[in-house]
Amino acid sequence: MDSPVRITRAIEFSSSLRYASADLDEAGNRERFGAAAFRHGHNYRLEVTLSGHPDPVTGMVVNLADLKLLLEREIMERFDHRDLNDDTPYFEKRPPTPENVATVIFEILREAVPAQTPLSIRLHQDADLFVDIRGSSR
Amino acid sequence: MIELTRRYAFPAAHVLRSESLDERENERIFGKCANANGHGHNYGVEVTVSGRVEPVSGQILPPSELDRIFEQVVMEPFSHRMLNEASAFNGIVPTAENIALVLQELLAPEIERRTNAELSRVRVIETSRNSCEVGEFR
């Protein structure tokens, strides 16, 4: 009973975006990012994994009902059916690449879940591409 | 720790039999997979790279660059081919394990030479029920 358990909850959100770096002008962004410099959208799938030892009374690493509410508040409300560039403050300077979107989400969740709980996320941009960020406790 | 994974697929034929075994032993070990005329799979491949997220592009690497490498290194020699006849499998039984190892060996130096990323893992999905992974695990 000593090995930690990893529990994962997934959510899906749909956002529009365009790759734009503050270091490049419009032509430079087009050249660097191609079609991704035009406004487009994705159905993102986010898998959030917490690990730990099940509480001896509840048998839970984390109460999934609480995690569901947390993800609704921290992620869905910020990103679902929003424009990542214009409706959120995170991508004014850096482009919303899957690496950067995952990094922003990881930082938001790292603040929101208990500091001692190891956190990992996997962000699927589409069926063919995903980003993993694995952290330890804060 | 941040990683990007891209999924690819190619159809190919193979036979599982070892030249160092006689007919009976091949049949015994590989069963229906030893059928001399071969059989085939839609192979799925997940290529995972890690590295620094370059600040201007917001990317570990441009996915299109990984696509080009995969096209040249994997699709050209193996897609719509008999794997046993490919030079990379000379003397190597093309099991999912060996395919993963061969792809790792072919992809790692090209990714290192042509991008700022490095190969973390290769996962070969032979069928929806069988897959094999090589590389770093955390």
Interface residues (C-beta under 8 A of the other chain):
Chain A: Y19 S21 D23 L24 R32 F33 G34 R94 P95 P96 T97 P98 E99 N100 A102 T103 A127 D128 L129 F130 V131 D132 I133 R134 G135
Chain B: M1 I2 E3 L4 T5 R6 R7 Y8 T48 V53 P55 V56 S57 G58 Q59 I60 P63 S64 R138
